[in-house]
Amino acid sequence: MNKLINTDFVIYDKANDDVLQDSYGRVILFGNKDEALDDCHGNESVIPCTELSDYWKQVITHQIND
């Protein structure tokens, strides 16, 4: 079973409690913080996936284990 690690980053919109996802609804994980920052817009921020709410952690864990 794969686990979340703090060196995987997501683009997070705190105001809407949402993360950047692809057209299939999969959360986009970045292995490089600078790369994630380049894709950041408006009120979004880059955070380690381990700092997300339990809901989003579950979504990502399910995604990487499928």
N, C-alpha and C positions, 0 to 999 in steps of 0.2 A: 504494500500500500504506500503510495507516494504521499508525502506530507508537504505542507507549505513551508517555505523558507523565506527568511527576511531579505534575501538578495533578489527576489522576484518582486517587481513593482507593478502597480496598476495606476491608471489615471482615474482619479476619484472626484466626483462632484458631490461635495458635502451637503450643499443646499437641497439636493434632490435624492441623497443617499443612493447614488448610482455610479456604476463603473463603466468605462469604455468597453464596448462589446463589438464583435464583428457582425456581419449581416446574418449569421446563423445563431446569434445570441450567446456566443461563447465569449467569456471574459478574456480580454487581451492582456497577456502577461509580458512584461518587459524584463529582460535579464540585465539591462543597462539603464540606469536612472537617467542619464543624459539623453538617451534615445527617447525615453518616455517624455521628458521635458520638452523635447522638440515637437511632440504631437499634442501638447497641452494647449487648451484654449480657455479663454474667459475665466470663469470661477473654478476651473478644475485645478487639482493639485496632484502631485505624484507622491504616493506613499507605498511602503512595503505592504504586500498582500497580507502579512501577518497582523497588520494594524486595522484591518477591516472588521466590520461587525460579524458576529457569529453566522448570520445569514449568508453573507457574501463568502465567508471562509468555507462554508458548507458547499455553496455553489461551485467554487473553484476546486475544492477537493474532489467533488463528484466528477467534475469535468476532467481533471488530470488522471483520475483512476478509471475512466471509461475507455 
